[in-house]
């Protein structure tokens, strides 16, 4: 009994598509770079306010982060549209990584809103000091997930750096230096890895 040539060709085509999807470069590098620059700048402004370098109203700190969130949301929308025209955008790896980062990102946003609610209700803003540790832990988890999906050990290393940074930020709670450390952590776990991913992106549009 001979195999159906058409079926064999179809299976070969599907196998080739699966292989191509698995090897497709990750396209979330620009998003990571944008996040590091926007939120890193917000962290530095927070440090400037907390240290007294920038003399302003205390609530300005809230508006700094609100503005950063709005700018990032608009940038994210533009970057996703741009990425949708690149080869590999619809691959399993990029879809899975996108879902992981989106889910964890929304988690960070919801926790920030929760801490914000606690602050307004109780007039106690202490929980906000935990945000750098929360964000760093979330980044670490995202990188470990990405490392498993992309089979890239260097991503796991970035994840470990983020976890270590979360502990360091925890040790600095209550000290203004935490915002400088957090900004540096964003460089190490978002800016640099994002630039590495961008170097591997395809240039041609489809």
C-alpha positions as CSV (number, residue, x, y, z in Angstrom):
1,X,0.0,0.0,0.0
2,X,1.6,3.3,-1.1
3,X,1.2,6.6,0.7
4,X,-0.9,9.4,-0.8
5,X,1.6,11.9,-2.4
6,X,-0.8,14.8,-1.7
7,X,-1.1,13.8,2.0
8,X,2.7,13.4,2.3
9,X,3.2,16.8,0.8
10,X,0.7,18.4,3.1
11,X,2.3,16.9,6.1
12,X,5.7,18.1,5.0
13,X,4.3,21.5,4.5
14,X,2.8,21.6,8.0
15,X,6.0,20.3,9.5
16,X,7.9,23.1,7.7
17,X,5.5,25.7,8.9
18,X,5.8,24.5,12.5
19,X,9.6,24.5,12.3
20,X,9.5,28.1,10.9
21,X,7.1,29.2,13.7
22,X,9.4,27.7,16.3
23,X,12.4,29.5,14.9
24,X,10.7,32.8,14.3
25,X,12.5,35.7,16.0
26,X,10.7,37.3,18.9
27,X,9.3,40.7,18.0
28,X,8.7,42.3,21.5
29,X,12.1,44.0,21.6
30,X,10.8,47.5,20.8
31,X,8.1,47.2,23.5
32,X,10.7,46.3,26.1
33,X,12.9,49.2,25.0
34,X,10.0,51.6,25.2
35,X,8.9,50.3,28.6
36,X,12.4,50.7,30.0
37,X,12.8,54.3,28.7
38,X,9.4,55.5,29.7
39,X,9.1,54.0,33.1
40,X,12.8,54.4,33.8
41,X,12.3,58.1,33.3
42,X,9.3,58.1,35.6
43,X,11.3,56.4,38.2
44,X,14.1,59.0,38.0
45,X,11.5,61.8,38.3
46,X,10.1,60.0,41.4
47,X,13.6,59.9,42.8
48,X,14.1,63.6,42.1
49,X,10.8,64.5,43.9
50,X,11.5,62.2,46.9
51,X,15.1,63.4,47.3
52,X,14.0,67.1,47.2
53,X,15.9,67.8,43.9
54,X,12.6,68.7,42.3
55,X,10.5,70.9,44.6
56,X,6.9,70.2,43.7
57,X,3.6,69.0,45.2
58,X,3.6,65.4,46.5
59,X,0.7,64.4,44.2
60,X,3.0,65.2,41.3
61,X,4.4,61.8,41.8
62,X,1.1,60.2,41.0
63,X,0.7,62.3,37.8
64,X,4.2,61.3,36.7
65,X,3.2,57.6,36.7
66,X,-0.2,58.3,35.1
67,X,1.5,60.2,32.3
68,X,4.1,57.4,31.8
69,X,1.3,54.9,31.6
70,X,-0.6,56.9,29.0
71,X,2.5,57.4,26.9
72,X,3.4,53.8,27.1
73,X,-0.2,52.7,26.2
74,X,-0.1,54.9,23.1
75,X,3.4,53.7,22.2
76,X,2.4,50.0,22.7
77,X,-0.5,50.4,20.3
78,X,1.8,51.9,17.6
79,X,4.5,49.2,18.1
80,X,2.1,46.3,17.9
81,X,0.7,47.7,14.6
82,X,4.2,48.0,13.3
83,X,5.2,44.5,14.4
84,X,2.1,43.0,12.7
85,X,3.7,43.7,9.4
86,X,6.9,41.8,10.2
87,X,7.6,38.1,9.3
88,X,6.9,35.8,12.2
89,X,4.3,38.0,13.9
90,X,1.7,35.3,13.8
91,X,4.0,32.5,14.9
92,X,3.2,30.4,18.0
93,X,6.3,31.7,19.9
94,X,5.4,35.4,19.3
95,X,1.7,34.8,20.2
96,X,2.6,33.0,23.4
97,X,5.2,35.5,24.4
98,X,2.8,38.3,23.7
99,X,0.1,36.7,25.8
100,X,2.6,36.2,28.7
101,X,3.8,39.8,28.7
102,X,0.3,41.2,28.2
103,X,-1.1,39.2,31.1
104,X,1.7,40.0,33.5
105,X,1.6,43.7,32.4
106,X,-2.1,43.9,33.1
107,X,-1.4,42.3,36.5
108,X,1.2,45.0,37.3
109,X,-1.4,47.7,36.3
110,X,-4.1,46.2,38.4
111,X,-1.8,45.9,41.5
112,X,-0.9,49.6,41.0
113,X,-4.5,50.5,40.9
114,X,-5.1,48.4,44.0
115,X,-2.3,50.1,45.9
116,X,-3.6,53.4,44.7
117,X,-7.0,52.6,46.1
118,X,-5.5,51.7,49.4
119,X,-3.6,55.0,49.5
120,X,-6.7,57.2,48.7
121,X,-8.9,55.3,51.2
122,X,-6.5,55.1,54.1
123,X,-4.2,58.0,53.3
124,X,-1.3,55.5,53.8
125,X,0.9,55.2,50.7
126,X,3.4,52.7,52.2
127,X,2.3,49.9,49.8
128,X,3.5,51.9,46.9
129,X,7.1,51.3,48.0
130,X,6.5,47.7,47.1
131,X,5.8,48.4,43.4
132,X,9.5,48.1,42.2
133,X,9.8,44.7,43.8
134,X,6.4,43.6,42.3
135,X,7.4,44.8,38.8
136,X,10.9,43.2,39.0
137,X,9.3,39.9,40.1
138,X,6.8,40.1,37.3
139,X,9.6,40.8,34.8
140,X,11.6,37.9,36.1
141,X,8.6,35.5,35.7
142,X,8.0,36.8,32.1
143,X,11.7,36.2,31.2
144,X,11.6,32.7,32.6
145,X,8.5,31.9,30.6
146,X,10.1,33.4,27.4
147,X,13.3,31.5,28.0
148,X,11.3,28.3,28.1
149,X,9.3,29.1,25.0
150,X,12.3,30.3,23.0
151,X,14.7,27.8,24.5
152,X,17.1,30.7,25.2
153,X,19.1,30.3,28.3
154,X,20.2,34.0,28.3
155,X,16.5,34.9,28.9
156,X,16.5,32.8,32.1
157,X,19.6,34.6,33.2
158,X,17.8,37.9,32.7
159,X,14.9,36.5,34.7
160,X,17.3,35.7,37.6
161,X,18.7,39.2,37.5
162,X,15.1,40.6,37.8
163,X,14.4,38.3,40.7
164,X,17.6,39.4,42.5
165,X,16.6,43.0,41.7
166,X,13.2,42.4,43.3
167,X,14.9,41.3,46.6
168,X,17.3,44.3,46.5
169,X,14.4,46.7,46.0
170,X,12.7,45.0,48.9
171,X,15.7,45.8,51.1
172,X,15.6,49.4,50.0
173,X,11.9,50.1,50.8
174,X,11.6,53.5,52.5
175,X,14.8,54.8,50.9
176,X,14.8,57.1,47.9
177,X,17.7,55.1,46.4
178,X,15.1,52.4,45.5
179,X,14.0,54.5,42.5
180,X,17.6,54.7,41.1
181,X,18.0,51.0,41.6
182,X,14.7,50.4,39.8
183,X,15.7,52.5,36.9
184,X,19.0,50.6,36.6
185,X,17.1,47.4,36.8
186,X,14.8,48.4,33.9
187,X,18.0,49.0,31.9
188,X,19.3,45.5,32.7
189,X,16.0,43.6,32.3
190,X,14.2,45.5,29.6
191,X,16.4,47.9,27.7
192,X,19.4,45.7,27.0
193,X,17.5,42.5,26.3
194,X,15.1,44.5,24.2
195,X,18.0,45.8,22.0
196,X,19.3,42.2,21.7
197,X,15.9,41.0,20.5
198,X,15.7,43.9,18.0
199,X,19.0,42.9,16.5
200,X,17.5,39.6,15.6
201,X,14.3,41.0,14.1
202,X,13.6,40.6,10.3
203,X,13.8,43.8,8.4
204,X,11.5,42.9,5.5
205,X,7.8,43.6,5.7
206,X,5.1,41.2,4.4
